[in-house]
Amino acid sequence: MKTKAAVLYEAGKPFEIEELEIVKPGAEEVLVRYDYSGLCHSDLHMVKGHLPFRAPMVFGHEGAGEILEAGSNVTGFHPGDHFVASFYPVCGRCRWCATGNSRLCDLGANGLEGFLPGGRFPFRGNSGEYGSMMTLGTFSQYATVHQNSIVKIDDDLPLDKAALVGCGVPTGWGSAVNSAEVRPGDTVVIYGIGGIGTNAVQGAAYAGAQHLIAVDPAPDRRESAKRFGATHTAATADEALELVTQLTRGVGADSTIITVDELTAEVVSQATEATSKGGTIVITSMGQYEGETIKLSGVQLALWGKRIQGSLYGGCNPLYDIPKLLSLYRTGHVKLDELITSIYTLEQVNEGYDDLMAHKNIRGIIAHEH
């Protein structure tokens, strides 16, 4: 079967639109049609060369669509079912899955190499075998994926909104609810109000934050943050520190969450300074994989009991949290419609990422044509 897909051959280069051949699904795999794909900043980190990947690769890791064909050993999925693609596959058997940490599933290690569980590559073309980002490749009209990489959803849920719950929404929401453990009455500062930061705002608001400060240099993003639950905004970290000092009478924030475009040592230091004794600094942002982006006094961390917490996938477990977030969307407790600011065709994927880098979008999506 043929598909049209956005392929990256080298970091720093634009995506190229190609026609590829999809491998036939194996016993535990499914052939899917992607209807929508999110333009997530994680793809951009690989495009910029911050994270290594095997080229050529079909990018995209946020998606939703319909199952077209299921392998002989696939359980729980049938042709016609609607699904959300999970940024991380979940085997349910490794140490991490067995201890409730399925976002760290061993299968996820294949994501940057692009091959499916079992070692096959999902696409073939003029350059040989093509990988798929996080074993998904949602910048393709169709794909073969493993059953461990998808979550079945109700047929009446809008797929364009559901696609966002595969990565960006749980990553941001969970950064506040799970990783920062925000509680009613807390003071929270969130640095960077893009797609991830906006969801961190609504997660912290839902968890009961009393003072919720959204920090971003872009005025429209600060204004948008208020619609998702921010009580205060600041253009700079210095302004945020002054606000925190006033609001807490010098105590500091219970938690600070870093969701800026690119992680730096400076923003980690700024967040740490704004955090109270016994507080938590959550690092969700990505940057150069080998970069030294934490330069702090360990003695001061020890003396004041502060905690630095890394956050992958917002500490979520996709088989549980994706349905939960969609249920909260149904009842109006999670905003998804308001996240989508631009819709692109697959051929406009480079334009979409240009807009993302220019801070024109909270979240852009690709609407696939079939």
C-alpha positions as CSV (number, residue, x, y, z in Angstrom):
1,M,0.0,0.0,0.0
2,K,1.2,3.5,-0.9
3,T,1.2,6.6,1.4
4,K,2.3,10.2,1.3
5,A,4.6,11.2,4.1
6,A,6.8,13.9,5.4
7,V,10.4,12.6,5.7
8,L,13.5,14.1,7.3
9,Y,16.9,13.1,5.9
10,E,19.1,15.3,8.1
11,A,18.9,17.6,11.1
12,G,18.5,21.2,10.0
13,K,17.0,20.4,6.7
14,P,13.3,20.8,5.7
15,F,10.9,17.9,5.5
16,E,10.4,16.3,2.1
17,I,7.1,15.0,1.0
18,E,7.5,11.5,-0.6
19,E,5.4,8.5,-1.6
20,L,6.4,5.5,0.3
21,E,5.4,1.8,0.5
22,I,3.9,0.6,3.8
23,V,5.0,-2.8,5.1
24,K,2.2,-5.3,5.6
25,P,1.1,-5.6,9.3
26,G,2.6,-8.5,11.2
27,A,0.8,-10.6,13.7
28,E,0.7,-8.0,16.5
29,E,0.5,-4.9,14.3
30,V,-2.2,-2.9,12.7
31,L,-2.6,-0.8,9.5
32,V,-4.0,2.6,10.4
33,R,-5.2,5.7,8.7
34,Y,-4.2,8.9,10.3
35,D,-6.8,11.6,10.0
36,Y,-5.0,14.2,12.1
37,S,-1.5,14.8,13.4
38,G,-0.3,17.3,16.0
39,L,2.8,19.5,15.3
40,C,4.6,18.9,18.6
41,H,7.8,20.6,19.7
42,S,9.5,17.3,20.4
43,D,9.7,16.7,16.6
44,L,11.4,20.1,16.4
45,H,14.1,19.1,18.8
46,M,15.1,16.3,16.5
47,V,14.9,18.6,13.5
48,K,17.3,21.0,15.2
49,G,19.7,18.1,16.1
50,H,19.1,18.3,19.9
51,L,18.2,14.6,19.9
52,P,19.7,11.9,17.7
53,F,17.7,9.9,15.2
54,R,18.2,7.4,12.4
55,A,17.5,8.9,9.0
56,P,15.5,8.7,6.8
57,M,12.6,9.0,9.2
58,V,8.9,9.7,8.9
59,F,8.2,12.2,11.6
60,G,5.2,12.9,13.8
61,H,4.1,11.3,17.1
62,E,0.7,12.8,17.9
63,G,-2.1,11.3,15.9
64,A,-5.6,9.9,15.7
65,G,-7.5,8.0,13.1
66,E,-9.0,4.6,12.3
67,I,-7.8,1.1,12.2
68,L,-8.0,-0.5,8.7
69,E,-6.5,-3.9,9.2
70,A,-5.5,-6.0,12.3
71,G,-2.9,-8.7,12.5
72,S,-3.8,-12.3,13.6
73,N,-2.6,-11.9,17.2
74,V,-4.0,-8.4,17.8
75,T,-6.3,-8.2,20.7
76,G,-8.8,-5.5,21.6
77,F,-8.7,-3.7,18.2
78,H,-10.8,-4.3,15.1
79,P,-11.1,-2.6,11.7
80,G,-13.2,0.5,12.1
81,D,-12.1,1.3,15.6
82,H,-10.9,4.8,16.4
83,F,-7.7,5.3,18.2
84,V,-5.2,7.8,19.6
85,A,-1.5,7.1,19.0
86,S,0.5,7.0,22.2
87,F,3.8,8.8,22.2
88,Y,5.3,5.9,24.1
89,P,4.4,2.2,23.4
90,V,3.3,0.2,26.4
91,C,4.2,-3.5,26.5
92,G,2.6,-4.1,30.0
93,R,5.3,-6.6,30.9
94,C,8.6,-4.9,31.5
95,R,9.8,-3.6,34.9
96,W,8.6,-0.1,34.2
97,C,5.1,-1.1,33.1
98,A,4.8,-3.6,35.9
99,T,5.6,-0.9,38.5
100,G,3.1,1.7,37.1
101,N,5.7,3.6,35.1
102,S,4.6,2.6,31.5
103,R,5.8,6.0,30.2
104,L,9.3,4.5,30.6
105,C,8.5,1.2,28.8
106,D,11.5,-0.5,27.3
107,L,9.8,-0.4,23.9
108,G,10.1,3.4,23.9
109,A,13.9,3.1,23.4
110,N,13.2,2.2,19.8
111,G,11.6,5.5,19.1
112,L,14.6,7.4,17.9
113,E,15.8,4.5,15.8
114,G,12.4,4.3,14.1
115,F,11.9,0.5,13.9
116,L,8.8,-1.4,15.1
117,P,9.0,-3.7,18.1
118,G,10.6,-6.8,16.6
119,G,13.0,-4.9,14.5
120,R,11.2,-4.2,11.2
121,F,11.1,-0.7,9.7
122,P,7.6,0.4,8.7
123,F,8.2,2.1,5.4
124,R,10.2,1.5,2.2
125,G,11.1,4.0,-0.5
126,N,13.7,5.1,-2.9
127,S,16.3,5.4,-0.1
128,G,15.6,1.9,1.3
129,E,14.1,1.5,4.7
130,Y,12.5,4.4,6.5
131,G,11.9,4.6,10.2
132,S,8.9,6.2,12.0
133,M,9.3,8.6,14.9
134,M,8.5,7.0,18.2
135,T,7.4,4.0,16.1
136,L,4.4,6.0,14.9
137,G,5.2,8.3,12.0
138,T,2.0,10.4,12.1
139,F,3.2,12.7,9.3
140,S,2.0,9.9,7.0
141,Q,-1.5,9.3,5.6
142,Y,-1.3,5.6,6.5
143,A,1.1,3.5,8.6
144,T,1.8,0.1,10.1
145,V,2.1,0.4,13.9
146,H,2.3,-2.0,16.8
147,Q,-0.8,-2.6,18.9
148,N,1.1,-1.4,21.9
149,S,1.3,2.1,20.4
150,I,-2.4,2.9,20.1
151,V,-5.2,3.4,22.6
152,K,-8.8,2.8,21.5
153,I,-11.3,5.7,22.0
154,D,-15.0,6.2,21.6
155,D,-16.1,6.7,18.0
156,D,-18.0,10.0,18.7
157,L,-14.9,11.9,20.0
158,P,-13.5,14.4,17.5
159,L,-10.3,13.0,16.1
160,D,-8.6,16.4,15.6
161,K,-8.9,17.1,19.3
162,A,-8.2,13.6,20.4
163,A,-4.9,13.6,18.5
164,L,-3.5,16.1,21.0
165,V,-4.0,13.7,23.9
166,G,-1.3,11.4,22.5
167,C,1.6,13.6,23.8
168,G,1.2,17.4,24.3
169,V,-1.8,17.4,26.6
170,P,-0.7,14.7,29.0
171,T,2.9,16.0,29.0
172,G,1.8,19.4,30.1
173,W,-1.2,18.4,32.3
174,G,0.8,15.7,34.0
175,S,3.8,18.0,34.6
176,A,1.6,19.8,37.0
177,V,-0.7,17.1,38.4
178,N,1.7,14.2,38.6
179,S,5.3,15.5,38.6
180,A,4.8,18.7,40.6
181,E,1.9,17.2,42.6
182,V,0.1,20.5,42.7
183,R,-2.4,20.7,45.5
184,P,-5.3,23.1,46.4
185,G,-3.9,26.4,47.6
186,D,-0.4,26.0,46.0
187,T,1.5,28.7,44.3
188,V,2.9,27.6,40.9
189,V,5.1,29.2,38.3
190,I,5.2,27.9,34.7
191,Y,7.9,29.1,32.4
192,G,7.1,28.9,28.7
193,I,3.4,28.9,27.6
194,G,3.4,27.0,24.3
195,G,1.5,23.8,23.7
196,I,3.0,22.0,26.7
197,G,3.0,25.0,29.0
198,T,-0.6,25.8,28.3
199,N,-1.6,22.3,29.3
200,A,0.5,22.6,32.4
201,V,-1.5,25.7,33.2
202,Q,-4.8,24.0,32.9
203,G,-3.5,21.0,34.9
204,A,-2.3,23.2,37.7
205,A,-5.6,25.1,37.7
206,Y,-7.6,21.9,37.8
207,A,-5.5,20.6,40.7
208,G,-6.4,23.7,42.7
209,A,-3.5,26.2,42.5
210,Q,-4.4,29.4,44.2
211,H,-1.7,31.5,42.6
212,L,-0.7,30.4,39.1
213,I,1.8,32.5,37.3
214,A,2.4,32.0,33.5
215,V,5.7,33.3,32.2
216,D,6.3,34.0,28.5
217,P,7.7,37.0,26.5
218,A,4.8,36.8,24.0
219,P,1.8,38.9,25.0
220,D,-0.7,36.7,23.1
221,R,0.5,33.6,24.9
222,R,0.2,35.4,28.3
223,E,-3.3,36.4,27.4
224,S,-4.1,32.9,26.3
225,A,-2.8,31.5,29.6
226,K,-5.5,33.4,31.5
227,R,-8.2,31.5,29.5
228,F,-6.7,28.2,30.7
229,G,-6.6,29.2,34.3
230,A,-3.5,31.4,35.0
231,T,-4.2,34.0,37.8
232,H,-1.2,36.1,36.9
233,T,1.2,36.5,34.0
234,A,4.8,37.8,33.6
235,A,6.9,38.6,30.6
236,T,10.2,37.6,32.3
237,A,11.5,35.4,35.1
238,D,12.5,38.5,37.1
239,E,8.9,39.8,37.0
240,A,7.7,36.3,38.0
241,L,10.1,36.3,41.0
242,E,8.8,39.6,42.1
243,L,5.2,38.4,41.8
244,V,5.9,35.2,43.8
245,T,7.6,37.2,46.5
246,Q,4.6,39.5,46.9
247,L,2.0,36.8,46.7
248,T,3.6,34.4,49.2
249,R,5.1,37.1,51.5
250,G,8.6,35.9,50.6
251,V,8.0,32.2,51.0
252,G,8.3,31.3,47.3
253,A,6.4,28.9,44.9
254,D,5.5,25.4,46.0
255,S,6.4,24.3,42.6
256,T,7.9,25.7,39.4
257,I,7.5,23.9,36.0
258,I,9.8,24.5,33.1
259,T,8.2,24.1,29.6
260,V,10.2,26.6,27.6
261,D,11.1,25.9,23.9
262,E,14.7,25.0,24.8
263,L,16.1,24.1,28.2
264,T,18.9,26.3,29.5
265,A,20.9,26.5,32.7
266,E,19.6,30.0,33.2
267,V,15.9,29.1,33.3
268,V,16.7,26.2,35.7
269,S,18.5,28.6,38.0
270,Q,15.6,31.1,37.7
271,A,13.0,28.5,38.6
272,T,15.1,27.2,41.5
273,E,15.3,30.8,42.9
274,A,11.6,31.2,42.8
275,T,10.9,27.9,44.5
276,S,10.2,27.7,48.2
277,K,12.0,25.6,50.8
278,G,10.8,22.0,50.3
279,G,9.5,22.9,46.9
280,T,9.8,21.1,43.5
281,I,11.4,22.2,40.2
282,V,9.9,20.2,37.4
283,I,11.9,19.9,34.2
284,T,9.8,19.0,31.2
285,S,11.6,21.0,28.5
286,M,14.1,19.4,26.1
287,G,17.3,20.7,24.7
288,Q,20.7,19.5,23.5
289,Y,20.9,15.9,24.7
290,E,24.4,16.2,26.0
291,G,24.1,19.8,27.2
292,E,24.9,20.7,30.8
293,T,21.7,22.5,31.7
294,I,21.7,22.2,35.5
295,K,24.3,24.3,37.2
296,L,23.2,24.7,40.8
297,S,24.6,24.6,44.3
298,G,23.9,21.1,45.6
299,V,24.5,22.3,49.1
300,Q,21.7,24.9,48.8
301,L,19.4,22.2,47.4
302,A,20.2,20.1,50.5
303,L,19.9,22.9,53.0
304,W,16.5,24.0,51.7
305,G,15.2,20.6,50.8
306,K,14.4,21.5,47.2
307,R,13.7,18.8,44.7
308,I,14.4,18.7,41.0
309,Q,12.0,16.3,39.2
310,G,12.4,15.3,35.5
311,S,9.1,14.8,33.8
312,L,8.6,12.5,30.7
313,Y,5.1,12.3,29.3
314,G,4.0,14.3,32.4
315,G,4.4,11.2,34.5
316,C,1.4,9.8,32.8
317,N,0.6,6.2,31.9
318,P,-1.1,6.3,28.5
319,L,-3.5,3.4,28.7
320,Y,-5.0,5.0,31.8
321,D,-4.4,8.7,31.3
322,I,-5.4,9.1,27.6
323,P,-9.0,7.9,28.3
324,K,-9.1,9.9,31.5
325,L,-8.2,13.1,29.8
326,L,-10.7,12.5,27.0
327,S,-13.4,11.9,29.7
328,L,-12.4,15.2,31.4
329,Y,-12.7,16.8,27.9
330,R,-16.3,15.5,27.7
331,T,-17.2,17.2,31.0
332,G,-15.5,20.5,30.2
333,H,-12.7,20.1,32.7
334,V,-10.0,19.9,30.0
335,K,-9.9,22.3,27.1
336,L,-8.9,20.8,23.7
337,D,-10.8,22.9,21.1
338,E,-9.2,26.0,22.4
339,L,-5.7,24.6,21.9
340,I,-5.8,24.3,18.1
341,T,-4.8,27.7,16.6
342,S,-3.9,26.6,13.0
343,I,-4.7,23.7,10.6
344,Y,-2.2,22.7,7.9
345,T,-2.0,20.2,5.0
346,L,0.8,17.7,5.0
347,E,2.5,19.8,2.3
348,Q,2.5,22.7,4.7
349,V,4.4,20.9,7.4
350,N,7.5,23.1,7.1
351,E,5.3,26.2,7.3
352,G,3.7,24.8,10.4
353,Y,7.0,24.4,12.2
354,D,8.1,27.9,11.1
355,D,5.0,29.2,12.7
356,L,5.7,27.2,15.9
357,M,9.2,28.6,16.1
358,A,7.8,32.1,15.6
359,H,5.4,31.5,18.5
360,K,2.3,32.0,16.3
361,N,0.7,28.8,17.5
362,I,-0.4,27.2,20.7
363,R,-0.9,24.0,18.8
364,G,-1.0,23.4,15.0
365,I,-2.4,20.2,13.5
366,I,-2.1,18.5,10.1
367,A,-5.4,17.4,8.5
368,H,-4.5,14.5,6.3
369,E,-6.2,14.1,2.9
370,H,-7.3,10.7,1.8
